[in-house]
Amino acid sequence: MNADDEPLAADADDPAGDDASPPEASNEGDDSLAGRVLALVRTPGYRPAKPSVIAKLLGLNATENRALARLVKRLVKRGELNYGPRHLVEAGTQPPAHPAPPTRAARPRTGQEAGLTGTFIRKAGGFGFVRLKRPSGSEPGDDIFIPAKATGDASTGDTVLVRLTRDGRYGAGNRQGEIVRIVERDTHQFVGTYFETGGSGYVQVDGTLFAAPIFVGDAGAKSARPDDKVVFEMVRFPSPAHDGEGVITEVLGARGQPGVDTLSIVREFELPEVFDEDVLEQCRQQAELFDETNLGDRTDFTAETVITIDPVDARDFDDAISLVEQENGHWLLGVHIADVAHFVPPKTALDREAYARATSVYLPDRVLPMLPELISNSLASLQPDRVRYTKSAIIEFSPEGVPVHVELHRSAIRSQRRFAYEEVDDYLAAPDGWRAKLTPVVHALLERMHRLAMILRRRRFARGALELSMPEVKIDLDREGRVSGAHRVQNTTSHQIIEEFMLAANIAVAEKLHAAGWPFLRRIHPTPDPRKQKLLTDFVNELGFAVDSLESRFELQKLLNRVVGHPAEYAVNYAVLRSLQRAVYSPIEEGHYALASDCYCHFTSPIRRYPDLTIHRLVDALLLGRKVRHDLGELAAQGEHCSEREQRAEAAERELIKLKLLHYLSERIGDELRAVVTGVEDYGLFVQGLELPAEGLIHITSLQDDFYRYDRASHTLTGRRAGNAFRLGDILQVVVARVDLDRRELDFRLAGREASPRTPRPERSPRGDRRGTSRQPGKTPQHRPPNKGRPKRGRR
């Protein structure tokens, strides 16, 4: 436990403790402090924190500090606050009795006074669930079940006000309620397939959002033809009482035509494509002003040996490396990042557009950049033999890899060579064969980079960082954007070198800003919920691995090392992944669990991530001695916005890959695949191909050999026959049985299975330091459950 986690009073984190004063006791000072506390915890993007952290965020004085612990307990008793997992303070469900100060952070959310607010998720059967807006996330048991007749015209993703109609438990632990009103629509724009009947036009919306087609007026609107993919605006949302109605706004092209699938996803997720003219004009002005010979007060690193290493198909180049080994054995690592902040002034059209996008979107066949290409592929691109402006983190390490000093610079570099990962791997396999291809200084630099990176890597895992063995498979496309095959992405030594240096720079910059006392957008990865870790421990023990509590990160990494190459490797890694929370952006002082770092931010990719751009601006302020305006509410809102945009981009990429794979498999009914079980539900098994990353469902009705019972805790379907069970991580042989392109559904049929991953009970954990391959460099393990919106077609 670090100092930030220490409670301000002996019983401050005990929700059952006795209070020193009656719940209703208060005074004017308490009311003022209560208003500030409630304003903070109800700020969008706030993440549950201990009272000591809340005190720091509010800048409380010593007197207020002492009063905070008792105040929090009183607000918890009133229901205005709540103790979440690990007794962290979060917003309660009762309306605030204390008026919040009139700040942006305190702006009340519509509907909080009358009921519970959350996000609605409609299922194919017409019923749905409301996931409450709880910053710590919610378990399935926390969701509120909404019967079909009580859903109104709410659509998946809408923010709704819900009233409890039954405060008990429904089914697998959910309360029941009814939707009172729509607080905010997620979207009014949808994509689907146009058809005509009875002289009228209709659209069958893609996926399973709406069961019935939507009426769009007279036939041939917008010159749409049957089987065209169209975009339409919902005029009246469907409900149990009436049908939906919309109006076509765009015709994308004939269903199945090359490129239409990508356009459909771009429109469905409302991804921005073209830049407005004022944004492009500002980029042109920046290009005219840029003079690479004028370094001004920048530190000149152009004489240093600097190189870049990127994927062979990289679309932006924003990081470069230098490294010197000093006479005393210390290392001087330079991580040089494109100075995007120089070209994107705050509060300009370009900045507003970058913030609105928040991230570049990488689709299988195109990229939608956060910044126009004039900046991302030219002015800020670290091209070889060109002087480029950078922000540099110069980190001195001891011979053992311990950071001993950090300097930040506004700088300029000239990259001497651009490497692809494959070239560096080839160099590492046979360095002597590259002597004729490289200058001596670049050849020696690669050797030094390898040595230091492996030192840092060993130290990181000794610190408790996690590494999941989750093989990544990428699809291959032909010239028309259709799937032609797939390949596995290898996390090789060259990837690991860059990963270690980027992580070191992110941590170094975060610690510099933290030491300055400035709030900033951190990249946080909360500690897993103890309930999930307990379920994970039970699951692993069921597999036959005798482990202590997996609440210990060291025990967890020991388990991950232990299963590398074991039949249970998939089962354990998928179970661990599902137990972890999602990494997000937030100003709350919470560490990064997977990286075992107490202080972390994103600094190394400002071309494609807006949070990195905000960090660069703070580095400028730090180096130039400028004052920084501290607005926690604004930062929290930025973090929530950037996290949402990041999740939208990831969802769009996954959905387009899924759609392209469905088109590919629609012509291959009957083909057999090797697949892993990625999800277990009472209605069947979700599986994903190992050589081709297509995810589909084996419905329980197709399992004709036994009567299966579902166990949520162990992620299993268990038959009556001895040893007849399916669990998370099982490897199966499956056959493509059905493809529904409009509903985006894929059904598999079981063809066979490999040996069970169960391990004999007596086995104990071997000692050793073997490690599996990690995910892509810099990516954090995130909980991404499979789509569970499939209809139940009965069960055996």
C-alpha positions in Angstrom: 0.0 0.0 0.0 1.4 3.4 -0.9 0.7 6.7 0.9 -2.1 7.6 -1.3 -4.1 4.6 -0.2 -3.8 5.3 3.5 -7.2 6.2 5.1 -7.5 9.6 6.8 -9.1 8.0 9.9 -8.8 4.5 11.4 -12.2 3.5 10.2 -12.5 5.7 7.2 -12.7 2.7 4.8 -15.0 0.6 7.0 -18.6 1.0 5.6 -20.0 -0.7 8.7 -18.1 1.4 11.3 -19.9 3.6 13.8 -20.0 7.3 13.1 -19.0 9.9 15.7 -22.2 11.9 15.0 -25.7 11.2 14.0 -26.4 10.9 10.2 -28.4 14.0 10.2 -25.8 16.1 12.0 -24.4 18.8 9.7 -23.4 22.4 9.6 -22.7 25.0 7.0 -19.1 24.0 6.5 -20.1 20.3 6.1 -22.7 21.2 3.6 -20.2 23.1 1.5 -17.7 20.3 1.6 -20.4 17.7 0.9 -21.4 19.7 -2.2 -17.8 19.7 -3.4 -17.4 15.9 -2.8 -20.7 15.1 -4.5 -19.8 17.3 -7.5 -16.5 15.4 -7.9 -18.0 11.9 -7.7 -20.8 12.7 -10.1 -18.4 14.2 -12.6 -18.4 12.2 -15.9 -15.2 10.1 -15.9 -14.7 10.0 -12.1 -13.4 6.7 -11.0 -13.9 5.4 -7.4 -11.1 6.5 -5.1 -10.2 6.4 -1.4 -11.0 9.5 0.7 -7.3 10.4 0.8 -7.3 10.6 -3.0 -10.5 12.7 -3.0 -8.9 15.0 -0.5 -5.9 15.6 -2.9 -8.2 16.1 -5.9 -10.2 18.7 -4.0 -7.1 20.4 -2.6 -8.5 20.2 0.9 -6.8 22.0 3.8 -5.9 20.2 7.0 -9.2 20.9 8.8 -11.2 19.7 5.8 -9.0 16.7 5.6 -9.9 15.6 9.1 -13.6 16.1 8.5 -13.7 14.3 5.2 -13.7 10.7 6.5 -16.7 11.2 8.8 -18.5 13.2 6.1 -18.1 10.4 3.5 -19.5 7.9 6.0 -22.6 10.1 6.6 -23.2 10.5 2.9 -22.9 6.7 2.4 -25.5 6.1 5.1 -27.8 8.5 3.3 -27.2 6.8 0.0 -25.7 9.8 -1.6 -22.4 8.0 -1.8 -21.6 4.3 -1.9 -18.6 2.1 -1.0 -17.7 0.0 -4.0 -15.1 -2.8 -4.3 -12.1 -2.3 -2.0 -14.2 0.3 -0.2 -13.5 2.9 -2.8 -15.9 5.9 -2.8 -18.4 6.1 -5.6 -21.7 7.9 -6.4 -24.8 6.6 -4.6 -28.3 6.1 -5.9 -30.1 8.6 -3.8 -30.6 12.3 -5.0 -28.1 14.7 -3.4 -29.4 16.6 -0.4 -26.5 19.0 -0.6 -26.5 21.5 -3.5 -23.3 21.2 -5.5 -21.3 24.3 -6.3 -22.2 25.7 -9.7 -19.2 24.3 -11.7 -19.0 22.2 -14.8 -18.1 19.2 -12.7 -21.3 19.6 -10.6 -23.7 19.8 -13.5 -26.6 17.4 -12.5 -27.5 14.6 -14.9 -31.1 14.6 -16.1 -33.2 12.1 -14.3 -31.0 11.5 -11.3 -33.6 12.9 -9.0 -36.4 10.6 -10.1 -34.7 7.2 -10.5 -31.7 5.3 -11.7 -29.8 6.3 -14.9 -28.0 3.8 -17.1 -27.4 2.4 -20.5 -30.0 0.2 -22.1 -29.1 -3.0 -23.9 -31.9 -4.6 -25.9 -31.8 -8.4 -26.6 -33.2 -10.2 -29.6 -36.3 -11.3 -27.6 -37.4 -7.7 -27.1 -36.5 -7.6 -23.5 -33.4 -5.9 -22.3 -31.2 -4.8 -19.4 -30.1 -1.4 -18.0 -26.5 -1.2 -17.0 -26.3 1.5 -14.3 -24.0 4.4 -14.7 -21.5 3.3 -12.0 -18.0 4.5 -12.6 -16.5 1.3 -11.3 -18.4 -0.8 -13.8 -21.1 -3.2 -13.0 -21.5 -6.9 -12.7 -24.2 -8.7 -14.6 -26.0 -9.1 -11.3 -26.1 -5.3 -11.0 -28.0 -4.9 -14.3 -31.7 -4.2 -14.2 -33.9 -6.5 -16.2 -36.5 -4.7 -18.4 -39.4 -6.9 -19.7 -40.3 -6.3 -23.4 -43.5 -4.4 -22.6 -41.6 -2.0 -20.3 -38.8 -1.1 -22.7 -40.8 1.7 -24.5 -39.0 2.8 -27.6 -35.5 2.6 -26.1 -32.7 1.3 -28.3 -29.4 -0.3 -27.5 -26.9 2.3 -26.2 -29.5 4.8 -25.2 -29.1 6.5 -21.8 -32.4 5.9 -20.0 -34.1 6.7 -16.7 -35.4 3.5 -15.1 -37.7 2.9 -12.2 -37.5 -0.3 -10.2 -40.7 -2.3 -10.2 -39.3 -5.2 -8.2 -36.4 -4.7 -5.9 -35.8 -8.4 -5.5 -33.8 -10.5 -7.8 -34.8 -11.7 -11.3 -33.3 -14.8 -12.9 -29.6 -14.8 -12.4 -29.5 -12.0 -9.9 -31.0 -9.0 -11.7 -33.5 -6.5 -10.4 -36.6 -5.7 -12.5 -37.7 -2.3 -13.7 -39.4 -0.2 -16.4 -38.0 2.6 -18.5 -39.5 6.0 -17.6 -37.9 8.0 -20.4 -35.0 8.4 -22.7 -32.4 10.7 -21.3 -30.2 10.7 -24.4 -30.3 8.8 -27.6 -27.1 6.9 -28.5 -27.7 7.6 -32.2 -30.5 8.3 -34.7 -28.5 7.0 -37.6 -28.6 3.4 -38.7 -27.5 1.2 -41.6 -29.4 -1.6 -43.2 -30.6 -3.4 -46.3 -33.3 -1.8 -48.4 -36.3 -3.8 -49.7 -39.8 -3.0 -51.0 -43.2 -4.6 -50.3 -46.7 -3.4 -51.0 -45.4 -0.3 -52.8 -43.5 0.9 -49.7 -39.8 1.0 -48.8 -38.4 -0.7 -45.7 -34.9 -1.2 -44.2 -33.9 -4.3 -42.3 -31.3 -2.8 -39.9 -28.0 -4.7 -39.8 -27.4 -6.8 -36.8 -29.9 -7.6 -34.1 -30.8 -4.1 -32.9 -34.3 -4.2 -34.3 -36.3 -7.4 -35.0 -38.8 -5.8 -37.4 -37.9 -3.8 -40.5 -38.2 0.0 -40.4 -40.6 1.8 -42.7 -38.8 4.5 -44.8 -41.6 5.8 -47.1 -42.4 5.5 -50.7 -40.5 2.9 -52.8 -37.4 4.2 -54.4 -36.6 7.0 -52.0 -33.1 8.4 -52.7 -33.1 6.2 -55.8 -32.5 3.2 -53.6 -32.9 -0.2 -55.1 -33.8 -3.5 -53.4 -30.7 -5.1 -51.8 -28.9 -1.7 -51.5 -27.1 -0.9 -48.3 -28.5 2.4 -47.1 -28.1 4.9 -44.2 -31.3 6.2 -42.6 -32.3 8.6 -39.9 -34.8 7.2 -37.3 -37.8 9.5 -37.1 -39.8 7.4 -34.7 -38.2 4.6 -32.8 -40.1 1.3 -32.7 -41.8 0.2 -29.4 -44.2 -2.5 -28.3 -47.0 0.0 -29.2 -46.0 1.1 -32.7 -43.6 0.4 -35.5 -40.5 2.4 -36.3 -40.3 5.0 -39.1 -37.3 6.5 -40.7 -36.0 8.4 -43.8 -33.2 7.4 -46.1 -30.3 9.8 -46.1 -27.6 8.0 -48.2 -27.3 5.0 -50.5 -24.0 3.2 -50.0 -24.3 0.7 -52.9 -25.4 -2.8 -53.7 -25.1 -5.3 -50.9 -21.9 -7.3 -51.3 -20.3 -4.8 -53.6 -16.6 -4.2 -52.8 -16.1 -1.4 -50.3 -19.8 -1.3 -49.2 -19.0 -3.3 -46.1 -16.4 -0.7 -44.9 -18.8 2.2 -45.7 -21.5 0.5 -43.7 -19.4 0.2 -40.6 -18.1 3.8 -41.0 -21.7 5.1 -41.1 -23.0 2.7 -38.4 -20.3 3.9 -35.9 -20.5 7.5 -37.2 -16.8 7.6 -37.8 -15.6 10.9 -39.3 -14.0 10.7 -42.7 -13.2 14.0 -44.5 -11.7 17.1 -42.7 -13.4 20.4 -43.0 -11.8 23.0 -45.2 -10.9 25.3 -42.2 -9.0 22.4 -40.6 -7.1 21.7 -43.8 -6.3 25.4 -44.3 -4.8 25.6 -40.9 -2.6 22.6 -41.8 -1.4 24.4 -44.9 -0.5 27.4 -42.8 1.5 25.2 -40.4 3.4 23.8 -43.4 4.2 27.3 -44.6 5.5 28.3 -41.2 7.6 25.2 -40.6 11.3 25.8 -41.1 13.4 22.8 -40.2 16.6 24.9 -40.1 15.2 27.1 -37.3 15.5 25.2 -34.1 15.1 28.2 -31.8 15.5 27.2 -28.2 15.2 23.4 -29.0 17.8 21.0 -27.8 19.7 19.9 -30.9 19.9 16.1 -31.2 20.4 16.0 -34.9 24.0 14.8 -34.6 22.9 11.8 -32.4 22.5 8.4 -33.8 18.7 8.0 -34.0 16.6 5.4 -35.7 12.9 4.4 -36.0 11.5 0.8 -35.9 7.9 0.2 -37.0 5.7 -2.4 -38.7 6.4 -2.8 -42.4 2.8 -1.5 -43.1 2.9 1.3 -40.5 0.8 4.3 -41.3 2.4 6.8 -39.0 5.9 7.3 -37.6 6.0 9.2 -34.4 8.7 7.6 -32.2 12.5 7.3 -32.6 15.3 5.9 -30.3 18.8 6.8 -29.4 21.0 5.0 -26.8 24.4 5.5 -25.4 26.3 3.2 -23.1 28.5 5.5 -20.8 31.9 4.7 -19.4 30.5 4.0 -15.9 28.2 1.4 -17.4 25.1 3.6 -17.2 22.7 3.8 -20.1 21.4 7.0 -21.6 18.2 6.2 -23.5 16.6 8.8 -25.7 12.9 8.4 -26.6 12.1 11.0 -29.2 8.4 11.6 -30.0 7.0 13.7 -32.8 6.2 17.2 -31.5 2.6 17.2 -32.7 1.7 20.0 -30.2 3.8 22.4 -32.1 1.5 22.0 -35.1 -1.8 21.8 -33.3 -2.4 25.0 -31.2 -5.1 24.7 -28.5 -8.6 26.0 -29.2 -8.2 26.1 -33.0 -10.3 24.4 -35.6 -7.5 21.7 -36.0 -7.5 21.1 -32.2 -11.3 20.9 -32.0 -11.3 18.3 -34.8 -8.5 16.3 -33.2 -10.4 16.3 -29.9 -13.7 15.3 -31.5 -12.0 12.3 -33.2 -9.7 11.6 -30.2 -8.0 8.7 -31.9 -7.1 7.4 -35.4 -9.3 4.5 -36.4 -7.4 1.6 -38.0 -9.8 -0.5 -40.1 -8.6 -3.6 -42.0 -8.5 -1.8 -45.4 -8.1 1.9 -44.5 -7.2 4.4 -41.7 -9.3 7.3 -40.6 -6.6 9.6 -39.1 -7.0 11.9 -36.1 -5.0 14.5 -37.9 -4.8 15.4 -41.6 -2.1 13.7 -43.5 -0.2 16.9 -44.1 0.7 16.7 -40.4 0.5 13.0 -39.6 2.4 11.9 -42.7 4.6 14.9 -43.4 5.3 17.7 -40.9 5.2 15.4 -37.8 6.4 12.2 -39.4 9.9 11.2 -38.3 11.2 10.5 -41.8 14.8 9.5 -42.3 17.4 12.2 -43.1 14.9 15.0 -42.3 15.1 17.3 -39.4 11.9 17.0 -37.3 10.7 18.6 -34.1 10.3 16.3 -31.2 9.7 16.0 -27.4 12.5 13.9 -26.0 12.6 11.9 -22.8 16.3 11.3 -21.9 16.4 8.5 -19.2 19.5 7.5 -17.4 19.6 3.9 -16.2 22.0 2.1 -14.0 23.7 -1.0 -15.5 20.9 -3.0 -13.9 18.2 -1.0 -15.6 17.2 1.2 -12.6 16.1 4.7 -13.7 18.3 7.2 -11.9 17.6 10.5 -13.7 15.1 11.8 -16.3 15.3 15.0 -18.4 12.6 16.2 -20.8 13.5 18.4 -23.8 11.8 20.3 -26.6 14.2 19.0 -29.3 15.0 18.3 -32.9 16.3 15.0 -34.4 17.4 13.6 -37.7 16.6 9.9 -38.0 19.4 8.0 -39.7 17.4 4.9 -40.7 13.9 3.5 -40.7 13.7 -0.2 -39.8 10.8 -2.6 -40.1 10.4 -5.1 -37.2 11.3 -7.9 -39.5 14.6 -6.3 -40.4 15.6 -6.0 -36.8 14.7 -9.6 -36.1 16.8 -10.6 -39.0 19.7 -8.5 -37.6 19.3 -10.1 -34.1 19.4 -13.6 -35.7 22.6 -12.9 -37.6 24.3 -9.5 -36.7 27.4 -10.1 -38.7 25.4 -10.5 -41.9 24.2 -6.9 -41.5 27.6 -5.2 -41.1 27.8 -4.5 -44.8 24.3 -3.1 -44.9 24.6 -0.7 -42.0 26.8 2.1 -40.8 29.0 1.0 -37.8 27.2 3.4 -35.4 23.7 2.1 -36.4 24.9 -1.5 -36.2 26.2 -0.9 -32.7 23.1 0.9 -31.7 20.8 -2.0 -32.5 23.0 -4.3 -30.3 22.8 -1.9 -27.4 19.1 -1.5 -27.7 18.6 -5.2 -27.5 20.7 -5.6 -24.4 19.0 -2.7 -22.5 15.5 -3.7 -23.5 15.9 -7.2 -22.2 17.3 -5.9 -18.9 14.2 -3.6 -18.6 11.9 -6.4 -19.6 13.2 -8.7 -16.8 12.9 -5.9 -14.3 9.3 -5.2 -15.3 8.2 -8.8 -14.9 10.1 -9.0 -11.6 8.0 -6.0 -10.5 4.8 -7.9 -11.2 3.8 -6.9 -14.7 1.4 -9.3 -16.4 1.9 -10.9 -19.8 -1.0 -12.9 -21.5 -0.3 -15.5 -24.1 -3.1 -14.4 -26.4 -2.1 -15.1 -30.0 -3.4 -12.5 -32.4 -4.6 -13.4 -35.9 -5.0 -10.8 -38.6 -7.0 -11.2 -41.8 -5.4 -10.8 -45.2 -7.3 -8.8 -47.9 -7.2 -8.9 -51.6 -7.2 -5.7 -53.8 -11.0 -5.5 -53.5 -11.0 -5.6 -49.7 -12.2 -9.2 -49.5 -10.7 -11.8 -47.1 -8.1 -13.9 -48.8 -6.7 -15.6 -45.7 -5.2 -14.9 -42.3 -1.9 -14.8 -40.5 -0.7 -14.9 -36.9 1.0 -11.7 -35.6 4.2 -12.7 -33.9 5.4 -10.7 -30.9 9.1 -10.9 -31.6 12.1 -9.5 -29.9 12.1 -6.4 -32.1 8.5 -5.6 -30.9 9.6 -6.1 -27.3 12.5 -3.7 -27.7 10.3 -0.9 -28.8 7.6 -1.8 -26.2 10.1 -1.6 -23.3 11.4 1.8 -24.4 7.9 3.3 -25.0 6.7 2.0 -21.6 9.8 3.5 -19.9 9.2 6.9 -21.5 5.5 6.9 -20.6 6.3 6.2 -17.0 9.1 8.7 -16.9 6.9 11.5 -18.2 4.0 10.6 -15.9 6.3 10.7 -12.9 7.6 14.1 -13.9 4.1 15.6 -14.2 3.1 13.9 -10.9 6.1 15.4 -9.2 5.1 18.8 -10.5 1.8 18.4 -8.7 -0.3 18.8 -11.8 -3.4 16.8 -12.6 -3.1 15.2 -16.1 -4.8 12.5 -18.1 -3.4 9.2 -16.8 -3.8 5.8 -18.4 -5.2 3.8 -15.6 -5.9 0.1 -15.4 -7.9 -0.6 -12.1 -7.1 -3.5 -9.9 -9.4 -6.4 -10.7 -12.6 -6.8 -8.6 -11.8 -9.3 -5.8 -15.0 -11.2 -6.6 -13.8 -11.9 -10.1 -10.4 -12.9 -8.8 -12.0 -15.3 -6.4 -14.0 -16.8 -9.3 -10.8 -17.0 -11.3 -9.0 -18.8 -8.5 -11.8 -21.3 -8.2 -11.9 -21.9 -12.0 -8.1 -22.5 -12.2 -8.3 -24.9 -9.3 -11.1 -26.8 -11.1 -8.7 -27.1 -14.1 -6.3 -28.9 -11.7 -3.8 -26.2 -10.9 -3.3 -25.8 -7.2 -2.8 -22.0 -6.7 -3.0 -19.6 -3.9 -5.3 -16.6 -4.2 -4.9 -14.9 -7.5 -5.4 -11.6 -5.9 -1.6 -11.6 -5.8 -0.2 -10.4 -9.1 2.9 -12.5 -8.6 0.8 -15.6 -8.1 -1.1 -14.7 -11.2 2.0 -14.2 -13.4 3.4 -17.4 -12.0 0.3 -19.2 -13.2 0.5 -17.6 -16.7 4.2 -18.7 -17.0 3.2 -22.2 -15.8 0.6 -22.8 -18.5 2.7 -21.7 -21.5 2.5 -24.6 -23.9 0.1 -26.5 -21.7 -3.2 -27.8 -23.0 -4.9 -25.4 -20.5 -3.1 -22.4 -21.8 -6.1 -21.0 -23.7 -8.5 -21.7 -20.9 -6.3 -19.9 -18.3 -5.5 -16.9 -20.5 -9.1 -16.3 -21.6 -10.2 -16.6 -17.9 -7.6 -14.1 -16.8 -8.5 -11.7 -19.6 -12.2 -11.8 -18.5 -11.3 -11.1 -14.9 -9.5 -7.8 -15.8 -11.0 -4.4 -16.0 -10.7 -2.1 -19.0 -7.9 0.5 -19.2 -9.2 4.0 -19.5 -8.1 7.7 -19.4 -8.7 9.5 -16.2 -7.1 12.2 -13.9 -7.7 10.0 -10.9 -4.5 8.9 -9.2 -4.9 5.2 -9.8 -2.1 3.0 -11.2 -1.9 0.6 -14.1 -2.5 -2.9 -12.8 -1.2 -4.9 -15.9 2.0 -2.9 -16.1 2.5 -2.9 -12.3 3.0 0.9 -12.5 1.7 3.4 -9.9 2.0 6.3 -12.3 1.4 6.0 -16.1 0.3 8.1 -19.0 0.3 7.9 -22.8 3.0 10.2 -24.2 4.4 8.3 -27.2 1.7 8.5 -29.9 0.4 12.1 -30.2 -0.2 11.6 -34.0 -3.0 9.1 -33.3 -4.1 9.7 -29.7 -5.5 13.0 -28.3 -4.5 12.1 -24.6 -0.9 12.0 -25.7 -1.3 15.5 -27.2 -2.5 16.8 -23.9 0.5 15.4 -22.2 2.8 17.1 -24.7 1.2 20.4 -24.0 1.9 19.9 -20.3 5.5 19.0 -21.0 5.8 22.3 -22.9 4.3 24.2 -19.9 6.7 22.4 -17.6 9.8 23.2 -19.7 8.8 26.8 -20.5 7.7 27.7 -17.0 4.1 28.4 -18.0 1.2 28.3 -15.5 -1.3 25.5 -16.0 -5.0 25.9 -15.4 -6.2 23.0 -13.2 -9.8 22.0 -14.0 -10.4 18.5 -12.7 -13.9 18.4 -14.1 -12.7 19.3 -17.6 -9.9 16.7 -17.4 -12.4 14.0 -16.3 -14.7 14.8 -19.1 -11.8 14.7 -21.6 -10.8 11.3 -20.2 -14.3 9.9 -20.5 -14.6 11.3 -24.1 -11.2 9.9 -25.2 -12.0 6.5 -23.6 -15.3 6.3 -25.4 -13.8 7.2 -28.7 -11.1 4.6 -28.2 -13.7 2.0 -27.5 -15.8 3.1 -30.5 -12.7 2.7 -32.8 -12.0 -0.8 -31.4 -15.6 -1.9 -31.8 -15.7 -0.6 -35.4 -12.6 -2.5 -36.3 -13.9 -5.7 -34.7 -17.2 -5.4 -36.4 -15.7 -4.8 -39.8 -13.4 -7.8 -39.4 -16.4 -9.8 -38.4 -18.4 -8.7 -41.4 -15.6 -9.4 -43.9 -15.1 -12.9 -42.3 -18.9 -13.6 -42.6 -18.8 -12.7 -46.3 -15.8 -15.1 -46.7 -17.4 -18.0 -44.8 -20.8 -17.5 -46.5 -19.2 -19.2 -49.5 -17.6 -22.0 -47.4 -20.5 -23.7 -45.6 -19.3 -27.1 -44.5 -15.7 -26.1 -44.0 -14.0 -27.3 -40.9 -12.0 -25.1 -38.5 -10.0 -25.5 -35.4 -11.4 -23.2 -32.7 -11.2 -22.2 -29.0 -14.1 -21.7 -26.7 -14.2 -18.0 -25.8 -17.5 -17.8 -23.9 -19.9 -20.2 -22.3 -23.6 -19.4 -21.9 -26.7 -21.4 -21.0 -27.7 -21.4 -24.7 -24.4 -22.5 -26.1 -20.7 -22.0 -26.7 -19.0 -19.0 -28.4 -15.9 -20.2 -30.2 -13.3 -18.4 -32.3 -11.2 -19.9 -35.0 -7.5 -20.3 -34.3 -6.2 -20.0 -37.9 -9.1 -17.8 -39.1 -10.4 -15.4 -36.3 -14.1 -15.9 -37.0 -16.3 -16.0 -33.9 -19.6 -17.9 -33.9 -22.0 -19.8 -31.8 -22.5 -23.6 -31.2 -26.1 -23.5 -30.0 -26.9 -25.9 -27.3 -29.7 -27.5 -29.4 -27.0 -28.7 -31.8 -25.3 -30.7 -29.0 -27.5 -33.8 -29.4 -25.3 -36.3 -27.5 -26.3 -35.3 -23.9 -28.4 -33.1 -21.6 -26.2 -30.1 -20.6 -26.3 -28.0 -17.5 -24.8 -24.5 -17.4 -22.5 -23.4 -14.5 -21.8 -19.7 -14.6 -19.0 -19.8 -11.9 -16.9 -22.4 -13.7 -17.7 -21.3 -17.3 -18.9 -24.8 -18.2 -21.6 -26.7 -19.9 -21.7 -30.1 -18.2 -23.5 -33.2 -19.5 -24.8 -36.1 -17.5 -22.2 -38.5 -18.9 -18.9 -38.7 -17.0 -16.3 -36.3 -18.4 -18.7 -34.8 -20.9 -18.2 -31.1 -20.4 -17.3 -27.9 -22.3 -15.4 -25.1 -20.7 -13.7 -21.8 -21.5 -10.5 -22.5 -23.4 -11.4 -25.9 -24.8 -10.0 -26.6 -28.3 -12.7 -27.9 -30.7 -13.1 -28.9 -34.3 -16.1 -27.1 -35.7 -17.9 -26.9 -39.0 -19.4 -23.7 -40.6 -23.1 -24.4 -40.4 -24.9 -21.1 -41.1 -24.1 -17.5 -42.0 -26.6 -14.7 -41.7 -25.0 -11.6 -43.2 -27.8 -9.2 -42.3 -28.0 -10.3 -38.7 -24.2 -10.8 -38.7 -24.5 -14.2 -37.1 -22.3 -17.3 -37.6 -23.3 -20.7 -36.4 -20.9 -23.6 -36.0 -21.6 -27.3 -35.6 -19.4 -29.4 -33.3 -17.2 -31.8 -35.3 -14.8 -33.0 -32.6 -12.7 -32.0 -29.7 -9.2 -32.2 -28.5 -8.0 -33.6 -25.1 -9.5 -31.8 -22.1 -7.1 -29.1 -20.6 -7.7 -30.6 -17.1 -4.5 -31.2 -15.2 -4.0 -34.0 -12.6 -4.6 -32.6 -9.1 -1.2 -33.6 -7.6 0.7 -31.4 -10.0 2.5 -28.5 -8.4 3.8 -25.3 -9.9 7.3 -25.8 -11.4 10.0 -23.2 -10.9 11.3 -21.4 -13.9 11.2 -18.2 -15.9 9.5 -19.3 -19.1 7.2 -16.6 -20.5 4.6 -16.6 -23.2 4.3 -14.0 -26.0 2.4 -10.8 -25.2 -0.2 -8.8 -27.0 0.8 -6.1 -29.5 3.4 -3.6 -28.1 1.9 -1.1 -25.7 -1.5 -2.7 -25.7 -3.1 -3.4 -22.4 -5.1 -6.6 -21.7 -8.7 -5.5 -21.7 -11.9 -7.4 -20.9 -13.6 -7.9 -24.3 -16.5 -10.4 -23.8 -17.9 -12.1 -26.9 -21.3 -10.9 -28.3 -24.0 -12.4 -26.2 -27.0 -10.9 -27.9 -27.9 -14.1 -29.7 -31.5 -15.4 -29.4 -32.1 -18.5 -27.3 -33.6 -21.2 -29.5 -34.4 -23.5 -26.6 -32.1 -25.7 -24.7 -31.6 -29.4 -23.9 
